[in-house]
Amino acid sequence: MASVTHGTYENAEVSGMKIVFLYSEDCPSYEVTLSRLRKVVEEEGINAEITSTKVETDDQAQQLHFAGSPTILIDGRDIDPPINPKYALTCRAYRLEDGRVSPIPSIMMMRRAVRMARKE
């Protein structure tokens, strides 16, 4: 079962897989996204800790490569790498498999990222 700790990106310790969840409280989609991420990690049988970090400043966003809230990094890789990244304290949009845009990444997007990281 996945657990969530609050801390900094650099202090995230995960057995086998490093999952970092970056968010801003100003973007309401982070709670649903974190819940979905926990579900995917559990369903995939991953023994990983999800380190959750609240991003509060543009400087912090730059340091953490925060492409907007929410951002999920698995082993340092964004699950949906932006084409022209602009790291700032902002909300994020994801393009779903059916072409729609959503503030929440799909479960399939998260599942693919977890499975790819597991293979490496």
N, C-alpha and C positions, 0 to 999 in steps of 0.2 A: 504494500500500500504506500502511496506517495505521501510524503509529509511536506509541510511548508514551513520554512523558516524565514525570518525577516533579517536582512543584513545587506552587506554590500556584495557586488558582483565578484570582487576579488576573493572574498571569503567563502564562496560557495564550494562545499565539499560534497561530492556525489559519488556513490559507489558505482563505477562503471559508466555512468552517464551524468553529465553536468547539465542541468536544466535551470535556466534563469528566467524569471518572469518579471519584466519591467513594466511599470504602470504609473499613471498619473491619476490622482483622485478626481481630477476635473473631468475625466472621461468615464462615463458610467458603465461602459461595456467591459471593464476589467474584471468585475466580479463573476460575470457569466463565463468569460473566457477562462479564468482560473479554474472554475468548476469543471468546465469541459476538459481542460488540460489534465486535471487530476483523474478524471474518468478515463481518458485515453491511456494515461500511464498505468493505471490499475488494470484496465482491460488487456493491455499489451504485456502485462506481467513484468513490468520494469521495476526493479528495486532502485528507485532514484529519489533523491530529495529535490524538491522544487524550492529554489531560493527566490523569494519574492522581495523586490526592491522598489520602493516608491521613489520616483524621480520627481524632484521638486524645483530644479533650476535648469536653465539652459546650459550652464557650464557642466552640470552633472550629465545632462543629455548628451553633450559632446563626448565626454569621457567614456560613457557607457555605450556609445553608438546606438542611441535610443531614437528609432525612426518613428516614434509616436506610440501612444498608449492604445492598446497593450502591445508589447513586443515580447516574443518568446525566442530565447536563444537556447539551442541544444548543442552542447559541446562547442559553444562559441559562435554557432551559425544561426542566423535569423531563419525562421521557418518559411518566410516569404521575403527573400532579400529584395529590398527596393532597388529599382533600376538606377535612379539618381538620388542616392540617400542625402537627406537633409536632416541632420540630427538636431532636434529641438523639442521643447516642451509643448507637445501638440497631441491631438487625437489622431488615430490611424485608421486607414481604410484598407480592406483586403478585397481582392478580386476573387470571387468564389468560382468553383468549377463550372457553374452554369453561366458565368459572365456577369452576374450581379455583383454590386459592390456592397460590402458590409463592414461595420465597425468591429465585427467579431470573426476571427478566422474559423473556417469550417472544421468539424471534427476530422474529416478526411485529410485536410491539410496538416493537421497536427499529427495524425496517425502516420502519414507518409514520412514526415520529418523524424519521428521517433524510430520508425523502421529503418530509415536510411542510416541514422546514427548507430543503431544496433549492429548493422552490417559492417561498420568500419572498425 
